Amino acid sequence: MKKPPKTYLSTALSGSARETALRLRNLFQGERRRPNGAILLLGGLVFLLFGSLVSCQAQAAVEPPPQTCPPEYQSYAALPSTDVDGDGAMDTVLAFAAWDETSLGTTTVQVTLSDGTCLERRWEEGSYVSLQAAPLLGAGQNAIVLERGSRGSNYGAASLSVFQVSGGVLEEALTLDGSAEETLGLAEVSGAEAAVINGTWALRVPALVDKWHSPEWHTFRWTGTAWDHTTDGYFTDLLPITVSQGRTLTLAFRGRRTDGSYSRLIYDQIQVLDGEKLIQTITEADVVLDDRYLFDGFLAWDMIEIRDVNFDSAEDFGLLCGSTYNGPICWFVWDETTEQFRHSFFSALGLALDEKKQQQIDTWSDGNLGTDSYVYTYDEQGERVLTDSYRMEHQ
């Protein structure tokens, strides 16, 4: 048998079995070949470190992606940076409504404190929500003002709650809902505003009169032990009106309840504003009474008319001032000389204007019997003159 060729990459072995055995024993047991214990420990740590990194990367790869869009049919409101527990750190407040297949759903308010503590309140009915935060209960921490819209209202009615975080608990400090009408004289509310009034924080709450009028505002201030509640006692309806030279003014009709409820509403005054400047205030004393026409005051029955009734290119206004089926309507016309409105005449409901002939046709009904119509024009001095009349009998 031939010996294998000797190369630079091979290890030469002697033909002696004893010498070969000594070489092999020296490779595995030789003192210089034994690794240091510290080196072994370091190598183990490196192995474990790389193993954990591979493990973390594999775990991160299978985590589900975060939800960035709220589900459909949910209403969200958020206050991402608000101190609600008074520790000086920012907390997160979230409110949302979710509806299920039964269309009932839930409304939830969640507060996540800066230390990670989560506080929650939930109502078993989904409703639209809005959020505000303000130091209503004292300096150092913000109260949470939550409104939950009534899904059954066709003009935005809502219930209102004021929350505070106290002792790690989300407490309800004030609630205004359907029962508030009896206890506080409030009807349905919507659109509360936290504001500084006379140097202190207060909650301004608009009570809805009805769908035709502006709300009546109520004010709530925390005294330290209870809520102090006051009301403006009136609501204000605003309407723009364009007078001579294209000048636009604002009519502010201040309305009140006359019997402690909203069943009978009147306007006790009408302010005329040029921007923020008050140029005139009209009251019942400015009406020129006429025994032929019933005058019950300025009735706030959503019957305000704005028209140019005397054909002078300036708008005038009229409002209901009698409770019969004819009215009457009390008309105020713009006087360019004095730059104010003055009471001019009464008319029945539905005063007709003939622009071409520049005539007013004022028609009064006798019920089922017939109607009487009166035709008025304006003379060169701008005075209203009766020029014709006729009667229509009902068959």
Buried (B, 14 or more C-beta within 10 A) or exposed (E): EEEEEEEEEEEEEEEEEEEEEEEEEEEEEEEEEEEEEEEEEEEEEEEEEEEEEEEEEEEEEEEEEEEEEEEEEEBEBEBEEBBBBBBEEEBBBBBBBBBEEEEEBBBBBBBBBBEEEEBEBEBEBBBBBBBBBBBBBEEEBBBBBBBBBBBEEEEBBBBBBBBBBEEEEBBEBBEBBEEBBEEBBBBBBBBBEBEEEEEEBBBBBBBBBBEEBBBBBBBBBBEEEEBEBEBBEBBBBEEEBBBEEEEEBBBBBBBBBBEEEBEBBBBBBBBBBBEEEEEBEBEBEBBEEEEEBBBEBBBBBEBBBBEBBBBBEBBBBBBBBBEEEBBBBBBBBBBBEEBBBBBBBBBBBEBEBEEEEEBBBBBBBEEEEEBBBBBBBBEEEBEBEEEEEEEEEEE
